[in-house]
Amino acid sequence: MTYDHTLTGLWIATALGIMAALIILWSSAYVALGRALDVRTDRRARQAARAQHIQRTRATEDTVALALNDACCETWWTSCGTHHDPTCPDHTHKNA
């Protein structure tokens, strides 16, 4: 083996080592970027879910408040809207 062959082999080994190091660095950066994007996507999904939950909660609260405001008497409320108290203004008297 001559001196030129030794240098050529050394250059090839060095180039392969550098390429291997670059591949390892690139793949590490790729994995780190993927994790960062996953965290960002998860955070956005949680924020969107939280916003939807707040909207649904407010809509439910508004519906309950409206129902409570429209309730006229205890008997009507507990009888699912079928009967009224005799003193209720919405009580209809049936004449036979």
Helices and strands as residue ranges (DSSP letters): H 3-70, H 74-78
